[in-house]
Amino acid sequence: MNPVTKIISIANQKGGVAKTTTAVNLSATLAATKRRVLMIDLDPQSNATVGSGIAKNNPLSVTEVILGETDAQSAIVSTASGYDVLPANADLTIAEVRLVQRLNREFSLKKGIQPILSQYDFILIDCPPALNILTVNALVASDSVLIPMPCEYFALEGLAHLLKTIEDITTTVNPHLKIEGVLRTMYDGRNRLTHEVTAQLANHFHEKLYTTVIPRNIRLAEAPSFGLPIIAYDPRSQGAAAYIALAGEFLRHQ
């Protein structure tokens, strides 16, 4: 039994970069290696919750945990794919408003999950597509940040804002926060811009740039509508192969 729980935020303030896809599928592939995994859905859109086959209308969610209205254990839901989920719903927007009025609000998630840490090897947090109080809570609770990023110009431009936020968190409330890695998503090797952005990322992040890339894949896009990770929906697809490779590379980094 691993005594150390690793908490990783999957973050990028830009939407549509495969944060949720990565949270769900990395959770499932790590669970397939017999690791004990909890995925926390911290996005009011609840896509990671639904993509894991869990209904949005759970009476208990991460909202109640953050606000201190229930314990994390009571809100956790197990999936058929072997990982647990702390689900989200639209009430997270209300939690965001209420947190702003609280003292030490950025520690709310960290405090809420403290009692269940020993149950897991990895906790993955699917952050909302914004650098708001929910994302700050995730970064304060985390050991590291995994940044999914398509090889596009605007994605590269927005990366600076996220790096600045990580730096601010590191210098103020969480000095142990590190960058876990940068993951290229929706990858198309035929595109010249892909290679240009890859070169810039490699130059800046060096060994923190994952060798594994996540391709554009129809089956990967279809899987969430069935409430399944890709290794359960279509284990022979390109998308499944990519996330299995990512899990292997991720574990080698630990």
C-alpha positions in Angstrom: 0.0 0.0 0.0 1.4 3.3 -1.1 1.5 5.7 1.9 1.9 8.8 -0.3 -1.1 10.1 -2.2 -0.3 12.2 -5.3 -2.8 14.9 -6.1 -2.7 16.3 -9.7 -4.8 19.1 -11.1 -5.6 18.9 -14.8 -5.8 22.5 -15.7 -5.9 25.0 -18.5 -8.1 28.1 -18.5 -8.9 27.6 -22.2 -11.9 25.5 -22.9 -12.0 22.6 -25.4 -8.4 21.4 -24.8 -9.3 17.9 -23.6 -9.0 18.5 -19.8 -12.1 16.4 -19.0 -11.2 13.8 -21.6 -7.8 13.4 -20.0 -9.2 13.4 -16.4 -11.6 10.6 -17.2 -9.4 8.5 -19.4 -6.2 8.8 -17.3 -8.3 7.9 -14.2 -9.5 4.8 -16.0 -6.2 3.7 -17.4 -4.4 4.2 -14.0 -7.2 2.2 -12.3 -6.6 -0.6 -14.9 -3.0 -0.8 -13.5 -4.5 -1.5 -10.1 -3.8 1.9 -8.7 -6.4 3.4 -6.4 -7.7 6.5 -8.1 -10.2 9.2 -7.2 -11.2 11.8 -9.8 -12.7 15.0 -8.5 -15.0 16.9 -10.9 -14.5 20.6 -10.1 -16.3 22.0 -13.2 -19.9 23.1 -12.8 -20.6 21.7 -16.3 -20.2 18.2 -14.7 -18.8 16.7 -17.9 -16.3 14.4 -16.1 -19.2 13.2 -13.9 -21.5 12.4 -16.8 -18.5 11.0 -18.8 -17.9 8.5 -16.0 -21.5 7.3 -16.2 -22.7 9.2 -13.1 -25.9 11.3 -13.1 -25.6 15.1 -12.5 -28.4 15.0 -9.9 -26.5 13.2 -7.1 -27.8 14.6 -3.7 -24.2 14.9 -2.5 -21.4 16.3 -4.6 -18.1 18.1 -4.3 -20.1 21.3 -3.7 -21.2 20.1 -0.2 -17.6 18.9 0.5 -16.1 22.3 -0.3 -18.7 24.1 1.7 -18.1 21.8 4.7 -21.7 20.5 4.6 -20.8 16.8 4.2 -17.7 14.6 4.4 -16.0 13.6 1.2 -16.5 9.8 1.9 -20.3 10.3 1.8 -20.2 12.0 -1.6 -17.8 9.6 -3.4 -19.3 7.4 -6.1 -17.6 4.3 -7.5 -17.6 3.6 -11.3 -17.7 0.3 -13.2 -14.2 1.2 -14.6 -12.5 0.9 -11.2 -12.0 4.5 -10.2 -14.0 6.6 -7.8 -15.5 10.0 -8.5 -16.3 13.0 -6.3 -19.1 14.3 -8.7 -20.1 17.8 -9.6 -23.3 19.5 -10.5 -24.5 23.0 -11.3 -24.5 23.9 -7.6 -20.8 24.4 -7.9 -21.5 27.8 -9.3 -23.3 28.7 -6.0 -20.3 27.3 -4.1 -18.0 29.6 -6.0 -20.1 32.6 -5.0 -20.2 31.5 -1.3 -16.5 30.8 -1.2 -15.6 34.4 -2.1 -17.1 35.5 1.2 -15.1 33.1 3.3 -11.8 33.4 5.1 -9.1 31.0 3.9 -11.4 30.1 1.1 -8.6 28.8 -1.1 -8.0 25.9 1.4 -11.6 24.6 1.3 -11.0 21.6 -1.1 -7.8 20.7 0.6 -9.5 20.6 4.0 -12.5 18.6 2.6 -10.5 15.8 1.1 -7.9 15.4 3.9 -9.7 12.6 5.6 -9.8 10.3 2.5 -6.3 10.8 1.2 -4.9 7.5 2.5 -7.5 5.6 0.5 -5.9 6.5 -2.9 -2.6 6.4 -4.8 -3.7 9.2 -7.1 -6.3 12.0 -7.0 -6.9 13.7 -10.3 -8.8 17.0 -10.3 -10.7 18.1 -13.4 -10.5 21.9 -13.2 -13.0 24.4 -14.8 -11.9 26.3 -17.9 -11.2 29.5 -15.9 -8.6 30.7 -13.4 -11.3 31.2 -10.7 -11.6 30.3 -7.0 -12.4 26.7 -7.8 -9.2 26.3 -9.9 -7.2 28.1 -7.1 -8.7 25.5 -4.6 -7.5 22.7 -6.9 -4.0 24.1 -7.2 -3.7 24.7 -3.5 -4.7 21.1 -2.8 -2.4 19.6 -5.4 1.2 18.4 -5.6 1.4 19.1 -9.3 -0.4 20.3 -12.5 -0.9 18.4 -15.7 -1.5 20.8 -18.6 -3.4 19.5 -21.6 -2.8 21.6 -24.7 -3.7 21.5 -28.3 -0.9 22.5 -30.7 -2.5 25.8 -31.6 -1.3 29.4 -31.5 -4.0 30.7 -29.1 -3.5 27.8 -26.7 0.2 28.7 -26.6 -0.7 32.3 -25.9 -3.0 31.5 -23.0 -0.5 29.2 -21.4 1.4 32.1 -20.0 -1.6 33.1 -17.9 -1.8 29.6 -16.3 2.0 29.5 -15.7 1.7 32.9 -14.0 -1.1 31.6 -11.7 0.9 28.5 -10.8 3.8 30.8 -10.0 1.6 33.0 -7.8 0.2 29.9 -6.0 3.7 28.6 -5.4 5.0 31.8 -3.9 2.0 32.4 -1.7 0.1 29.4 -0.5 1.5 26.1 -1.9 5.3 26.2 -2.3 5.3 22.5 -3.2 3.2 22.9 -6.4 5.1 21.7 -9.5 4.3 21.2 -13.2 3.6 17.5 -13.7 3.9 17.8 -17.4 2.4 19.3 -20.6 0.3 17.0 -22.7 -0.3 17.6 -26.4 -3.9 16.9 -27.2 -6.0 16.8 -30.5 -2.7 16.2 -32.1 -2.4 16.1 -35.9 1.2 15.4 -37.0 0.4 16.5 -40.6 -0.1 20.1 -39.6 3.0 22.4 -39.8 1.7 24.5 -36.8 1.7 21.3 -34.7 5.4 20.9 -35.2 6.1 24.6 -34.6 4.2 24.6 -31.3 5.8 21.3 -30.3 9.2 22.8 -30.9 8.4 25.8 -28.7 6.9 23.6 -25.9 10.0 21.3 -26.0 12.3 24.4 -25.8 10.4 25.7 -22.7 9.4 22.6 -20.8 12.2 20.1 -21.8 11.5 16.7 -20.1 8.2 18.0 -18.8 6.7 17.7 -22.3 5.1 14.3 -22.5 6.3 12.1 -25.4 2.8 10.6 -25.6 0.4 12.7 -27.7 -3.4 12.4 -27.8 -4.7 12.3 -31.4 -7.9 13.6 -32.7 -10.1 10.5 -32.6 -13.8 10.1 -33.3 -14.2 7.2 -30.8 -12.6 9.3 -28.1 -15.2 12.0 -28.8 -18.1 9.5 -28.7 -17.2 7.7 -25.5 -18.5 10.4 -23.0 -22.1 10.2 -24.5 -22.1 6.6 -23.4 -20.7 7.4 -19.9 -17.6 5.4 -20.5 -13.9 6.0 -20.7 -12.3 5.0 -24.0 -10.7 1.8 -22.7 -14.2 0.5 -21.9 -16.0 2.0 -25.0 -13.5 1.0 -27.6 -10.2 -0.5 -26.2 -8.8 -1.0 -29.7 -9.1 2.6 -30.8 -6.3 5.0 -31.4 -7.6 7.1 -28.4 -7.4 4.1 -26.1 -3.9 3.3 -27.2 -2.9 6.9 -26.5 -4.3 7.0 -23.0 -2.8 3.7 -22.1 0.6 5.0 -23.3 0.0 8.2 -21.3 -0.7 6.2 -18.1 2.6 4.3 -18.6 4.6 7.5 -19.2 2.9 9.1 -16.2 3.8 6.2 -13.9 7.4 6.2 -15.1 7.6 9.9 -14.1 6.5 9.2 -10.5 
